Amino acid sequence: MCDRAVILAGGMGTRLRPYTVVLPKPLMPIGPYPILEVVVRQLARHGFRRVTMAVNHQANLIKAFFGDGSAWGLEIDYSLESVPLSTIGPLKLVKDLPQQFLLMNGDVLTDLNFRAFCAAHVSARRLFTIAAAPRTNIIDYGVLEVDGENRLCRFSEKPSHRYLVSMGVYVVDRSLLDRVPPHVKYGFDDLMRDMLSRGEPVHVEPHGGYWLDIGRPDDYERAIDEFEQYRRTLLPDE
């Protein structure tokens, strides 16, 4: 069973300035709702019963808006960071986490089925699962490859490279937190390097649906433009 989520909502939102001068990034509006309310509505729909919001920057505004979560049919509590602890570090402050739980950024707009994502992790008894989105990077130039004497040996006109990127949504086995150092910054990148160095398996679940990380002004503007188009997909029970 996986019905607990931790949402990382404590960032400064520096990449989204000037929008975040007044409001914390999770409260920036997308259509009629703040970004984070879309996430909370989705979690409630997928059967999550309790959400812990890891907060720091402008925490009082987030607490004032969401309260105890009863308006959305679930329980919301808060974990306050006195100093920024990155992605994984804040989990050390949450003392009552279940064995398996969802962890996600508070600025993710996606149609991922969070319940099915968690169920796949739990049924396979994994340690850590990453939701991943495919992306294609197109180089807008003719790419030249040369040999040691600068003679052309290969030419590609506007080549593309397809790859998977982390969506900022994970399922975590609580046992991993035993090795996370307390009271210091410790991020997703740190955990991945440590797990890979120990030969521990990290599973990746590709998601072919909608995903947008609202981290920069152009991402935010895109989210505003696309929300109505994807509204029924994102919030089918609205």
Residue frames as a rotation matrix with the C-alpha (Angstrom) as fourth column:
MET 1
0.578 0.816 0.000 0.00
0.816 -0.578 0.000 0.00
0.000 0.000 -1.000 0.00
CYS 2
-0.658 -0.753 -0.023 1.33
0.750 -0.658 0.073 3.46
-0.070 0.031 0.997 -0.90
ASP 3
0.329 0.870 0.367 -1.00
0.825 -0.454 0.338 6.27
0.461 0.192 -0.867 0.14
ARG 4
0.603 -0.247 -0.758 1.45
0.447 -0.683 0.578 8.79
-0.661 -0.688 -0.302 1.58
ALA 5
0.475 -0.441 0.762 3.17
0.726 -0.293 -0.622 11.54
0.497 0.849 0.181 -0.39
VAL 6
0.148 -0.499 -0.854 5.87
0.596 -0.644 0.480 14.06
-0.789 -0.580 0.202 0.45
ILE 7
0.693 0.124 0.710 5.86
0.669 -0.477 -0.570 17.20
0.268 0.870 -0.413 -1.69
LEU 8
-0.313 -0.870 -0.380 8.96
0.899 -0.400 0.176 19.37
-0.305 -0.287 0.908 -1.88
ALA 9
0.486 0.627 0.609 7.61
0.744 -0.662 0.088 22.92
0.458 0.410 -0.788 -1.68
GLY 10
0.657 -0.248 -0.712 10.38
0.550 -0.488 0.678 24.83
-0.516 -0.837 -0.184 0.04
GLY 11
-0.173 -0.821 0.544 12.43
0.983 -0.107 0.152 26.21
-0.067 0.560 0.825 -2.85
MET 12
-0.414 -0.106 -0.904 13.13
0.283 -0.959 -0.017 29.89
-0.865 -0.263 0.427 -3.41
GLY 13
0.517 0.645 0.562 11.92
0.708 0.046 -0.705 29.77
-0.481 0.763 -0.433 -7.01
THR 14
-0.026 -0.618 -0.786 14.85
0.001 -0.786 0.618 31.92
-1.000 0.015 0.021 -8.14
ARG 15
-0.855 -0.327 0.401 14.66
0.358 0.186 0.915 30.69
-0.374 0.926 -0.042 -11.77
LEU 16
-0.160 0.901 0.402 11.04
0.964 0.055 0.259 31.82
0.211 0.429 -0.878 -11.93
ARG 17
-0.109 0.075 -0.991 11.65
0.481 -0.869 -0.118 35.41
-0.870 -0.489 0.059 -10.91
PRO 18
-0.874 0.011 0.486 10.15
-0.343 -0.721 -0.601 37.99
0.344 -0.692 0.634 -11.13
TYR 19
-0.013 0.959 -0.282 6.96
-0.219 0.273 0.937 35.89
0.976 0.074 0.207 -10.74
THR 20
0.300 0.120 -0.946 8.06
0.672 0.678 0.299 34.48
0.677 -0.725 0.123 -7.38
VAL 21
-0.714 -0.520 0.469 8.95
0.075 -0.723 -0.687 37.80
0.696 -0.455 0.556 -5.74
VAL 22
-0.333 0.697 0.635 5.48
-0.879 -0.473 0.058 37.97
0.341 -0.539 0.770 -4.18
LEU 23
0.704 0.667 0.244 4.27
-0.708 0.685 0.172 34.35
-0.052 -0.294 0.954 -4.18
PRO 24
-0.275 -0.726 0.630 6.15
-0.486 0.670 0.561 31.09
-0.830 -0.152 -0.537 -3.56
LYS 25
-0.778 -0.129 -0.615 6.40
-0.627 0.216 0.748 29.03
0.037 0.968 -0.249 -6.74
PRO 26
-0.895 0.447 0.011 3.91
0.446 0.895 -0.020 26.33
-0.019 -0.013 -1.000 -5.61
LEU 27
-0.137 0.891 -0.434 1.20
0.545 -0.298 -0.784 29.01
-0.827 -0.343 -0.444 -5.32
MET 28
-0.786 -0.132 -0.604 1.71
-0.392 -0.649 0.652 30.45
-0.478 0.749 0.459 -8.79
PRO 29
0.136 0.975 0.177 -1.63
-0.405 0.217 -0.888 30.15
-0.904 0.049 0.424 -10.66
ILE 30
-0.983 -0.183 -0.005 -2.22
-0.086 0.436 0.896 27.77
-0.162 0.881 -0.445 -13.54
GLY 31
-0.394 0.917 0.055 -5.71
0.337 0.089 0.937 28.44
0.855 0.388 -0.344 -14.84
PRO 32
0.449 0.678 0.582 -7.98
-0.305 -0.495 0.813 28.77
0.840 -0.543 -0.015 -11.78
TYR 33
0.975 -0.056 -0.215 -5.65
0.212 0.531 0.821 26.89
0.068 -0.846 0.529 -9.42
PRO 34
0.367 -0.925 0.099 -2.18
-0.872 -0.305 0.382 27.25
-0.323 -0.227 -0.919 -7.94
ILE 35
-0.108 -0.513 -0.851 0.28
-0.743 0.611 -0.274 24.71
0.661 0.603 -0.448 -9.34
LEU 36
-0.922 -0.369 0.115 0.39
-0.341 0.636 -0.693 22.83
0.182 -0.678 -0.712 -6.06
GLU 37
-0.232 0.907 0.352 -3.40
-0.675 0.111 -0.730 22.63
-0.701 -0.407 0.586 -5.78
VAL 38
0.380 0.284 -0.880 -3.49
-0.874 0.421 -0.242 20.78
0.301 0.862 0.408 -9.11
VAL 39
-0.532 -0.677 -0.508 -1.04
-0.415 0.732 -0.541 18.27
0.738 -0.077 -0.670 -7.61
VAL 40
-0.857 0.235 0.458 -3.07
-0.410 0.224 -0.884 17.92
-0.310 -0.946 -0.096 -4.39
ARG 41
0.177 0.970 -0.168 -6.28
-0.879 0.079 -0.470 17.36
-0.443 0.231 0.866 -6.33
GLN 42
0.200 -0.177 -0.964 -4.56
-0.715 0.645 -0.268 14.66
0.669 0.743 0.003 -8.38
LEU 43
-0.826 -0.558 -0.082 -3.18
-0.331 0.598 -0.730 12.92
0.456 -0.575 -0.679 -5.30
ALA 44
-0.510 0.724 0.465 -6.61
-0.618 0.067 -0.783 12.91
-0.598 -0.687 0.414 -3.66
ARG 45
0.403 0.685 -0.607 -8.15
-0.913 0.256 -0.317 11.43
-0.062 0.682 0.729 -6.81
HIS 46
0.048 -0.486 -0.872 -5.52
-0.489 0.750 -0.445 8.67
0.871 0.448 -0.202 -6.86
GLY 47
0.675 0.448 -0.586 -6.32
0.180 0.671 0.719 7.63
0.715 -0.591 0.373 -3.31
PHE 48
-0.500 -0.856 -0.130 -3.56
0.416 -0.106 -0.903 9.28
0.759 -0.506 0.409 -1.31
ARG 49
0.479 0.756 -0.446 -4.72
0.701 -0.024 0.713 9.92
0.529 -0.654 -0.541 2.23
ARG 50
0.742 -0.294 -0.602 -1.91
0.373 -0.566 0.735 11.99
-0.557 -0.770 -0.311 3.67
VAL 51
0.523 -0.584 0.620 0.46
0.549 -0.325 -0.770 14.56
0.652 0.743 0.151 2.21
THR 52
0.450 -0.490 -0.747 3.45
0.634 -0.414 0.653 16.12
-0.630 -0.767 0.125 3.95
MET 53
0.831 -0.192 0.521 4.66
0.304 -0.628 -0.716 19.37
0.465 0.754 -0.464 2.45
ALA 54
0.094 -0.885 -0.457 8.35
0.955 -0.050 0.293 20.09
-0.282 -0.464 0.840 3.05
VAL 55
0.767 0.341 0.544 8.35
0.490 -0.859 -0.152 23.89
0.415 0.383 -0.825 3.26
ASN 56
-0.223 -0.823 -0.523 10.82
0.939 -0.326 0.111 26.69
-0.262 -0.466 0.845 3.86
HIS 57
-0.978 -0.198 0.065 10.56
0.208 -0.913 0.350 29.84
-0.010 0.356 0.934 1.73
GLN 58
-0.609 0.783 0.128 7.27
-0.742 -0.619 0.257 31.68
0.280 0.062 0.958 2.45
ALA 59
-0.904 0.190 -0.382 6.04
0.251 0.961 -0.116 28.64
0.345 -0.201 -0.917 4.33
ASN 60
-0.712 0.654 -0.254 3.27
0.127 -0.236 -0.963 30.56
-0.690 -0.719 0.084 6.10
LEU 61
-0.344 0.595 -0.727 1.57
-0.886 -0.463 0.040 31.39
-0.313 0.657 0.686 2.79
ILE 62
-0.585 0.085 -0.806 1.52
-0.418 0.821 0.390 27.74
0.695 0.565 -0.445 1.77
LYS 63
-0.900 0.247 -0.359 0.19
0.435 0.573 -0.695 26.69
0.033 -0.781 -0.623 5.18
ALA 64
-0.614 0.694 -0.375 -2.48
-0.292 -0.642 -0.709 29.37
-0.733 -0.326 0.597 5.10
PHE 65
-0.346 0.481 -0.805 -3.71
-0.932 -0.077 0.354 28.25
0.108 0.873 0.475 1.68
PHE 66
-0.362 0.141 -0.921 -3.79
-0.308 0.915 0.261 24.47
0.880 0.378 -0.288 2.23
GLY 67
0.168 0.454 0.875 -4.48
-0.967 -0.097 0.236 24.27
0.193 -0.886 0.422 5.94
ASP 68
-0.240 -0.217 0.946 -5.13
-0.624 0.781 0.021 20.71
-0.744 -0.585 -0.323 7.11
GLY 69
-0.944 -0.220 -0.247 -6.13
-0.325 0.479 0.815 19.49
-0.061 0.850 -0.523 3.65
SER 70
-0.538 0.785 0.306 -9.75
0.307 0.521 -0.796 18.76
-0.785 -0.335 -0.522 4.56
ALA 71
0.119 0.589 -0.799 -10.99
-0.594 -0.603 -0.533 20.89
-0.796 0.538 0.278 1.65
TRP 72
-0.127 -0.252 -0.959 -9.49
-0.962 0.266 0.058 18.29
0.241 0.930 -0.277 -0.70
GLY 73
0.794 0.599 -0.103 -10.46
-0.548 0.780 0.302 15.20
0.262 -0.183 0.948 1.28
LEU 74
0.408 -0.699 -0.588 -7.04
0.523 0.707 -0.477 14.30
0.749 -0.113 0.653 2.60
GLU 75
0.863 -0.190 -0.469 -4.73
0.395 -0.325 0.859 15.17
-0.316 -0.927 -0.205 5.50
ILE 76
0.460 -0.745 0.482 -1.96
0.299 -0.381 -0.875 17.71
0.836 0.547 0.048 4.97
ASP 77
0.833 -0.322 -0.450 0.85
0.376 -0.268 0.887 18.38
-0.407 -0.908 -0.102 7.44
TYR 78
0.842 -0.504 0.195 4.07
-0.230 -0.661 -0.714 20.33
0.488 0.556 -0.672 7.14
SER 79
0.550 -0.781 -0.296 7.77
0.798 0.387 0.462 19.78
-0.246 -0.491 0.836 7.72
LEU 80
0.992 -0.123 0.002 9.71
-0.121 -0.975 -0.187 23.01
0.025 0.186 -0.982 8.09
GLU 81
0.322 -0.946 0.033 13.34
0.880 0.286 -0.378 23.26
0.349 0.151 0.925 7.00
SER 82
0.699 -0.166 -0.695 15.34
0.327 -0.791 0.518 25.83
-0.636 -0.589 -0.499 8.96
VAL 83
-0.220 -0.745 -0.630 17.96
-0.581 -0.418 0.698 25.73
-0.783 0.519 -0.341 6.19
PRO 84
0.522 0.427 -0.739 17.58
-0.853 0.272 -0.445 24.47
0.011 0.862 0.507 2.60
LEU 85
-0.028 -0.472 0.881 18.31
-0.497 0.771 0.397 20.72
-0.867 -0.427 -0.256 2.45
SER 86
-0.763 -0.250 -0.597 17.85
-0.643 0.189 0.742 20.05
-0.073 0.950 -0.304 -1.29
THR 87
-0.158 0.761 -0.630 15.74
-0.734 0.336 0.590 17.11
0.660 0.556 0.505 -2.52
ILE 88
0.131 0.156 -0.979 16.42
0.237 0.954 0.183 14.15
0.963 -0.256 0.088 -0.23
GLY 89
-0.811 -0.584 -0.033 17.74
0.194 -0.215 -0.957 15.91
0.552 -0.782 0.288 2.89
PRO 90
-0.465 0.674 0.574 14.27
-0.807 -0.589 0.037 17.18
0.363 -0.446 0.818 4.00
LEU 91
0.314 0.635 -0.706 13.07
-0.281 0.772 0.570 13.59
0.907 0.020 0.421 4.40
LYS 92
-0.520 -0.587 -0.620 15.28
0.446 0.432 -0.784 13.21
0.728 -0.684 0.037 7.47
LEU 93
-0.913 0.199 0.357 12.99
-0.387 -0.701 -0.598 15.69
0.131 -0.684 0.717 9.25
VAL 94
0.089 0.986 -0.143 9.85
-0.879 0.145 0.454 13.61
0.468 0.085 0.879 8.66
LYS 95
-0.606 -0.505 0.615 9.77
-0.787 0.492 -0.371 11.05
-0.115 -0.709 -0.696 11.46
ASP 96
-0.202 0.638 0.743 6.73
-0.313 0.677 -0.666 8.90
-0.928 -0.367 0.063 10.64
LEU 97
-0.166 0.099 -0.981 7.19
-0.986 -0.050 0.162 7.96
-0.033 0.994 0.105 7.00
PRO 98
0.765 0.433 0.476 5.83
-0.402 0.899 -0.172 4.57
-0.503 -0.059 0.863 5.90
GLN 99
0.101 -0.777 0.622 8.07
0.295 0.620 0.727 1.96
-0.950 0.110 0.291 4.30
GLN 100
-0.555 -0.209 0.806 7.13
0.829 -0.051 0.557 3.12
-0.075 0.977 0.201 0.79
PHE 101
0.256 0.645 -0.720 6.05
0.471 -0.733 -0.490 6.64
-0.844 -0.214 -0.492 -0.13
LEU 102
0.485 0.002 0.874 5.74
0.833 -0.304 -0.462 8.99
0.265 0.953 -0.149 -3.07
LEU 103
-0.027 -0.535 -0.845 8.18
0.508 -0.735 0.449 11.90
-0.861 -0.416 0.291 -3.27
MET 104
0.146 0.110 0.983 7.71
0.977 -0.174 -0.126 14.71
0.157 0.979 -0.133 -5.76
ASN 105
-0.909 -0.414 -0.050 8.50
0.415 -0.910 -0.010 18.30
-0.041 -0.030 0.999 -6.56
GLY 106
-0.202 0.881 -0.427 5.72
0.567 -0.250 -0.785 20.80
-0.798 -0.401 -0.450 -5.99
ASP 107
-0.058 0.133 -0.989 6.01
-0.559 -0.825 -0.078 22.39
-0.827 0.549 0.123 -9.44
VAL 108
-0.944 -0.268 0.194 5.30
-0.040 0.673 0.738 19.37
-0.328 0.689 -0.646 -11.65
LEU 109
0.028 0.949 -0.315 2.39
-0.811 -0.162 -0.562 19.36
-0.584 0.271 0.765 -14.07
THR 110
-0.860 -0.371 -0.351 1.72
-0.504 0.730 0.461 15.82
0.085 0.573 -0.815 -15.34
ASP 111
0.262 0.954 -0.144 -1.00
-0.916 0.293 0.273 13.29
0.303 0.060 0.951 -16.10
LEU 112
-0.654 -0.573 -0.493 1.03
-0.349 0.807 -0.476 10.47
0.671 -0.139 -0.728 -14.51
ASN 113
0.568 0.794 -0.216 -1.13
-0.222 0.401 0.889 7.99
0.792 -0.457 0.404 -12.59
PHE 114
-0.163 -0.706 0.690 0.53
-0.870 -0.227 -0.438 8.33
0.465 -0.671 -0.577 -9.19
ARG 115
0.418 0.378 0.826 -1.28
-0.772 0.627 0.104 5.30
-0.479 -0.682 0.553 -7.73
ALA 116
0.999 -0.041 -0.023 -0.22
0.020 0.816 -0.578 2.96
0.043 0.577 0.816 -10.55
PHE 117
0.332 -0.935 0.125 3.32
-0.375 -0.252 -0.892 4.34
0.866 0.249 -0.434 -10.40
CYS 118
-0.135 -0.335 0.932 3.52
-0.990 -0.001 -0.144 3.56
0.049 -0.942 -0.332 -6.68
ALA 119
0.701 0.499 0.509 1.90
-0.546 0.835 -0.067 0.15
-0.458 -0.231 0.858 -7.10
ALA 120
0.821 -0.461 -0.336 4.54
-0.072 0.501 -0.863 -0.92
0.566 0.733 0.378 -9.65
HIS 121
-0.113 -0.895 0.431 7.28
-0.653 -0.259 -0.711 0.06
0.748 -0.362 -0.556 -7.19
VAL 122
-0.023 0.163 0.986 5.71
-0.966 0.250 -0.064 -1.73
-0.257 -0.954 0.152 -4.22
SER 123
0.878 0.456 0.144 4.85
-0.407 0.871 -0.276 -4.94
-0.252 0.184 0.950 -6.08
ALA 124
0.670 -0.697 -0.255 8.41
0.066 0.399 -0.915 -5.25
0.739 0.596 0.313 -7.38
ARG 125
0.839 -0.305 -0.450 9.90
0.499 0.104 0.860 -4.48
-0.215 -0.947 0.240 -3.93
ARG 126
0.297 -0.725 0.622 12.16
0.599 -0.366 -0.712 -1.77
0.744 0.584 0.326 -5.27
LEU 127
-0.226 -0.473 -0.852 14.36
0.932 -0.359 -0.047 0.64
-0.284 -0.804 0.522 -3.33
PHE 128
-0.297 0.056 -0.953 13.92
-0.055 -0.998 -0.042 3.70
-0.953 0.040 0.299 -5.55
THR 129
-0.090 0.341 0.936 11.89
0.949 0.315 -0.024 4.35
-0.303 0.886 -0.352 -8.68
ILE 130
-0.662 -0.201 -0.722 12.14
0.008 -0.965 0.261 7.38
-0.750 0.167 0.640 -10.95
ALA 131
0.528 0.779 0.338 9.36
0.535 0.004 -0.845 8.57
-0.659 0.627 -0.414 -13.24
ALA 132
-0.530 -0.824 -0.203 11.02
0.232 -0.370 0.899 9.58
-0.816 0.429 0.387 -16.51
ALA 133
0.658 0.712 -0.244 9.89
0.013 -0.334 -0.942 11.53
-0.753 0.617 -0.229 -19.56
PRO 134
0.079 -0.629 0.773 11.38
0.938 0.311 0.157 11.20
-0.339 0.713 0.614 -23.05
ARG 135
0.617 0.031 -0.786 12.92
-0.107 -0.987 -0.123 14.30
-0.779 0.160 -0.606 -24.55
THR 136
0.461 -0.464 0.757 14.60
0.883 0.321 -0.341 15.01
-0.085 0.826 0.558 -27.88
ASN 137
0.308 -0.472 -0.826 17.39
0.042 -0.861 0.507 17.53
-0.951 -0.191 -0.245 -28.28
ILE 138
0.698 -0.037 0.716 17.85
0.714 0.124 -0.689 18.82
-0.063 0.992 0.113 -31.85
ILE 139
-0.178 -0.828 -0.532 21.10
0.482 -0.545 0.687 20.56
-0.858 -0.134 0.496 -32.76
ASP 140
0.743 0.645 -0.176 20.26
0.224 -0.488 -0.843 23.37
-0.630 0.587 -0.508 -35.17
TYR 141
0.293 -0.725 -0.624 23.56
-0.854 -0.492 0.169 23.16
-0.429 0.483 -0.763 -37.03
GLY 142
0.776 -0.235 -0.585 25.48
-0.223 0.766 -0.603 20.84
0.590 0.599 0.541 -39.27
VAL 143
0.751 -0.479 0.454 27.72
-0.448 0.135 0.884 18.88
-0.485 -0.867 -0.113 -36.89
LEU 144
0.531 -0.683 -0.501 31.27
-0.541 0.181 -0.821 18.18
0.652 0.707 -0.274 -38.03
GLU 145
0.853 -0.394 0.341 33.41
-0.079 0.550 0.831 15.38
-0.515 -0.736 0.438 -36.66
VAL 146
0.623 -0.714 -0.319 37.12
-0.654 -0.252 -0.713 15.55
0.429 0.653 -0.624 -37.45
ASP 147
0.741 -0.460 -0.489 40.08
0.523 0.852 -0.010 13.25
0.422 -0.249 0.872 -37.02
GLY 148
0.458 -0.629 -0.629 43.40
0.708 -0.169 0.685 14.02
-0.537 -0.759 0.368 -35.38
GLU 149
-0.678 -0.718 0.161 44.49
0.656 -0.490 0.574 16.11
-0.333 0.495 0.803 -38.37
ASN 150
-0.375 0.642 -0.669 41.27
-0.135 -0.752 -0.646 18.13
-0.917 -0.152 0.369 -38.48
ARG 151
-0.912 0.172 -0.373 40.02
-0.358 0.113 0.927 16.35
0.202 0.979 -0.042 -41.56
LEU 152
-0.079 0.976 0.201 36.29
-0.988 -0.050 -0.144 15.80
-0.130 -0.210 0.969 -41.80
CYS 153
-0.966 -0.238 -0.105 35.40
-0.248 0.964 0.097 12.19
0.078 0.119 -0.990 -41.11
ARG 154
-0.492 0.870 -0.047 31.68
0.870 0.492 0.008 12.50
0.030 -0.037 -0.999 -40.45
PHE 155
-0.952 0.266 0.152 28.95
-0.250 -0.962 0.113 15.04
0.176 0.070 0.982 -41.08
SER 156
-0.480 0.856 -0.190 25.42
0.876 0.455 -0.164 15.20
-0.054 -0.245 -0.968 -39.59
GLU 157
-0.735 0.311 0.602 22.86
0.003 -0.887 0.462 17.81
0.678 0.341 0.651 -40.60
LYS 158
-0.241 0.637 0.732 20.84
-0.868 -0.479 0.132 18.93
0.435 -0.604 0.668 -37.56
PRO 159
-0.560 -0.001 -0.829 21.15
0.124 0.989 -0.085 15.64
0.820 -0.150 -0.553 -35.66
SER 160
0.297 0.701 0.649 18.80
-0.728 -0.274 0.629 14.79
0.618 -0.659 0.429 -32.80
HIS 161
-0.785 -0.519 -0.339 19.41
-0.119 0.663 -0.739 12.94
0.608 -0.540 -0.583 -29.56
ARG 162
0.319 0.946 0.062 16.59
-0.405 0.076 0.911 11.23
0.857 -0.316 0.408 -27.66
TYR 163
-0.752 -0.597 -0.280 16.95
0.062 0.359 -0.931 10.59
0.656 -0.718 -0.233 -23.94
LEU 164
0.318 0.818 -0.479 15.04
0.645 0.183 0.742 10.16
0.695 -0.544 -0.470 -20.68
VAL 165
-0.586 -0.443 0.678 14.92
-0.189 -0.739 -0.646 12.84
0.788 -0.507 0.349 -17.98
SER 166
-0.751 0.299 -0.588 13.76
0.660 0.362 -0.658 12.67
0.016 -0.883 -0.469 -14.40
MET 167
-0.085 0.834 0.546 10.25
0.450 -0.457 0.768 14.08
0.889 0.311 -0.336 -13.94
GLY 168
-0.714 -0.182 0.676 10.85
-0.463 -0.603 -0.650 15.00
0.526 -0.777 0.346 -10.31
VAL 169
0.429 0.836 0.341 8.50
-0.886 0.317 0.339 12.21
0.175 -0.448 0.877 -9.16
TYR 170
-0.547 -0.727 -0.415 9.82
-0.530 0.685 -0.499 9.21
0.648 -0.053 -0.760 -7.24
VAL 171
0.813 0.582 -0.022 8.84
-0.313 0.469 0.826 6.33
0.491 -0.664 0.564 -4.99
VAL 172
-0.177 -0.930 0.321 11.21
-0.702 -0.110 -0.704 5.78
0.690 -0.350 -0.634 -2.08
ASP 173
0.445 0.155 -0.882 11.87
0.464 0.802 0.375 2.90
0.766 -0.576 0.285 0.29
ARG 174
0.910 0.030 0.415 12.36
-0.284 -0.683 0.672 4.39
0.304 -0.729 -0.613 3.75
SER 175
0.754 -0.655 -0.049 15.44
0.541 0.576 0.613 2.24
-0.373 -0.489 0.789 4.42
LEU 176
0.229 -0.686 0.691 17.44
0.796 -0.276 -0.538 4.50
0.560 0.674 0.483 2.10
LEU 177
0.666 0.107 0.738 17.09
-0.138 -0.955 0.264 7.37
0.733 -0.278 -0.621 4.57
ASP 178
0.912 -0.343 -0.225 19.35
0.342 0.335 0.878 5.63
-0.226 -0.877 0.423 7.10
ARG 179
0.037 -0.979 0.201 22.38
0.964 0.088 0.253 6.67
-0.265 0.185 0.946 5.06
VAL 180
0.345 0.138 0.928 21.28
0.540 -0.838 -0.076 10.27
0.768 0.528 -0.364 4.37
PRO 181
-0.659 -0.659 -0.363 23.39
0.678 -0.313 -0.665 12.71
0.324 -0.684 0.653 6.44
PRO 182
0.329 0.854 -0.404 21.29
0.943 -0.319 0.093 14.87
-0.050 -0.412 -0.910 8.79
HIS 183
0.621 0.091 -0.779 21.10
0.371 -0.909 0.190 18.69
-0.690 -0.407 -0.598 8.69
VAL 184
-0.482 -0.760 -0.436 23.06
-0.136 -0.427 0.894 19.09
-0.866 0.490 0.102 5.43
LYS 185
0.233 0.515 -0.825 22.13
-0.902 -0.203 -0.382 19.48
-0.364 0.833 0.417 1.77
TYR 186
-0.725 -0.365 0.584 21.69
-0.117 0.901 0.418 16.10
-0.679 0.234 -0.695 0.17
GLY 187
-0.140 0.677 -0.722 20.00
-0.876 -0.425 -0.228 15.95
-0.462 0.601 0.653 -3.20
PHE 188
0.843 0.502 0.191 18.62
-0.297 0.732 -0.614 13.48
-0.448 0.461 0.766 -5.69
ASP 189
0.630 -0.669 -0.395 21.97
-0.470 0.077 -0.880 13.62
0.619 0.739 -0.266 -7.52
ASP 190
-0.292 -0.744 0.600 23.85
-0.944 0.123 -0.307 12.70
0.155 -0.656 -0.738 -4.33
LEU 191
0.169 0.442 0.881 21.59
-0.605 0.752 -0.261 9.73
-0.778 -0.489 0.395 -3.68
MET 192
0.957 0.211 -0.197 21.86
-0.280 0.511 -0.813 8.47
-0.071 0.833 0.548 -7.25
ARG 193
0.230 -0.952 -0.205 25.66
-0.680 -0.006 -0.733 8.63
0.697 0.308 -0.648 -7.20
ASP 194
-0.369 -0.360 0.857 25.77
-0.910 0.328 -0.254 6.86
-0.190 -0.873 -0.449 -3.85
MET 195
0.485 0.626 0.610 23.37
-0.459 0.777 -0.432 4.11
-0.744 -0.071 0.664 -4.94
LEU 196
0.898 -0.190 -0.397 25.21
-0.328 0.313 -0.891 3.55
0.294 0.931 0.218 -8.21
SER 197
-0.045 -0.992 0.118 28.57
-0.832 -0.028 -0.554 3.39
0.553 -0.123 -0.824 -6.42
ARG 198
-0.389 -0.028 0.921 27.17
-0.755 0.582 -0.302 0.70
-0.527 -0.813 -0.247 -4.12
GLY 199
-0.955 0.025 -0.295 25.67
-0.196 0.694 0.692 -1.24
0.222 0.719 -0.658 -7.01
GLU 200
-0.586 0.809 0.052 22.13
0.231 0.228 -0.946 -0.79
-0.776 -0.543 -0.320 -5.70
PRO 201
-0.577 0.386 0.720 19.34
0.810 0.161 0.564 -0.97
0.102 0.908 -0.405 -8.28
VAL 202
-0.558 0.488 -0.671 17.50
-0.163 -0.857 -0.488 2.20
-0.814 -0.163 0.558 -9.28
HIS 203
-0.378 0.511 0.772 14.46
0.833 0.551 0.044 1.60
-0.403 0.660 -0.634 -11.46
VAL 204
-0.845 0.095 -0.526 13.17
-0.282 -0.915 0.287 3.96
-0.454 0.391 0.800 -14.13
GLU 205
-0.172 0.871 0.460 9.52
0.724 0.428 -0.541 4.06
-0.669 0.240 -0.704 -15.26
PRO 206
-0.977 -0.169 0.133 9.16
0.212 -0.666 0.716 5.92
-0.033 0.727 0.686 -18.59
HIS 207
-0.100 0.961 -0.258 5.98
0.479 -0.180 -0.859 7.99
-0.872 -0.209 -0.442 -18.92
GLY 208
-0.700 -0.192 0.688 4.76
0.712 -0.122 0.691 8.82
-0.049 0.974 0.223 -22.41
GLY 209
0.347 0.933 0.091 2.04
0.929 -0.356 0.104 11.26
0.130 0.049 -0.990 -21.34
TYR 210
0.578 -0.023 0.816 2.05
0.142 -0.981 -0.129 14.92
0.803 0.191 -0.564 -20.42
TRP 211
0.427 -0.465 -0.776 4.78
0.883 0.029 0.468 16.38
-0.195 -0.885 0.423 -18.23
LEU 212
0.361 -0.353 0.863 6.03
0.263 -0.849 -0.458 19.87
0.895 0.392 -0.213 -17.65
ASP 213
-0.026 -0.478 -0.878 8.52
0.999 -0.047 -0.004 21.05
-0.040 -0.877 0.479 -15.04
ILE 214
0.735 0.394 0.552 7.57
0.445 -0.894 0.046 24.62
0.512 0.212 -0.832 -14.20
GLY 215
0.309 -0.738 -0.600 11.02
0.896 0.014 0.443 25.90
-0.318 -0.675 0.666 -13.34
ARG 216
-0.777 -0.621 -0.107 11.61
0.521 -0.729 0.444 28.87
-0.353 0.289 0.890 -15.63
PRO 217
-0.421 0.648 -0.634 9.48
-0.357 -0.761 -0.541 31.77
-0.834 -0.001 0.552 -16.90
ASP 218
-0.514 0.241 -0.823 9.04
-0.842 0.041 0.538 30.20
0.163 0.970 0.182 -20.34
ASP 219
-0.877 0.229 -0.423 7.94
0.259 0.966 -0.014 26.91
0.405 -0.122 -0.906 -18.73
TYR 220
-0.645 0.651 -0.399 5.40
0.362 -0.200 -0.911 28.79
-0.673 -0.732 -0.107 -16.62
GLU 221
-0.379 0.489 -0.786 4.06
-0.729 -0.681 -0.072 30.67
-0.570 0.546 0.614 -19.62
ARG 222
-0.721 0.096 -0.686 3.77
-0.473 0.656 0.588 27.39
0.506 0.749 -0.428 -21.52
ALA 223
-0.870 0.400 -0.289 1.87
0.493 0.680 -0.542 25.85
-0.020 -0.614 -0.789 -18.60
ILE 224
-0.450 0.719 -0.530 -0.61
-0.132 -0.641 -0.756 28.72
-0.883 -0.270 0.384 -18.65
ASP 225
-0.409 0.241 -0.880 -1.06
-0.903 -0.248 0.351 28.37
-0.134 0.938 0.319 -22.41
GLU 226
-0.675 0.012 -0.738 -1.51
-0.362 0.866 0.345 24.59
0.643 0.500 -0.580 -22.30
PHE 227
-0.916 0.248 0.315 -3.61
-0.223 0.337 -0.915 24.16
-0.333 -0.908 -0.254 -19.16
GLU 228
-0.014 0.990 -0.142 -6.99
-0.773 -0.101 -0.626 24.46
-0.634 0.101 0.767 -20.83
GLN 229
0.040 -0.045 -0.998 -5.89
-0.882 0.467 -0.056 22.04
0.469 0.883 -0.021 -23.56
TYR 230
-0.535 -0.379 -0.755 -4.89
-0.063 0.909 -0.412 19.39
0.843 -0.173 -0.510 -21.00
ARG 231
-0.503 0.328 0.800 -7.32
-0.841 -0.401 -0.364 20.31
0.201 -0.855 0.478 -18.23
ARG 232
0.583 0.812 -0.011 -9.58
-0.796 0.574 0.193 17.27
0.163 -0.103 0.981 -18.66
THR 233
0.400 -0.539 -0.741 -6.54
0.076 0.825 -0.560 15.00
0.913 0.167 0.371 -18.72
LEU 234
-0.650 -0.731 0.208 -4.97
-0.091 -0.198 -0.976 16.56
0.755 -0.653 0.062 -15.65
LEU 235
-0.862 0.429 0.271 -8.19
-0.359 -0.137 -0.923 16.92
-0.358 -0.893 0.272 -13.64
PRO 236
-0.819 0.527 -0.228 -10.77
0.031 0.437 0.899 14.52
0.574 0.729 -0.374 -15.11
ASP 237
-0.272 0.742 -0.613 -13.02
0.924 0.379 0.049 14.64
0.269 -0.553 -0.788 -12.00
GLU 238
-0.965 -0.157 -0.211 -13.12
0.217 -0.928 -0.302 18.43
-0.149 -0.337 0.930 -11.83
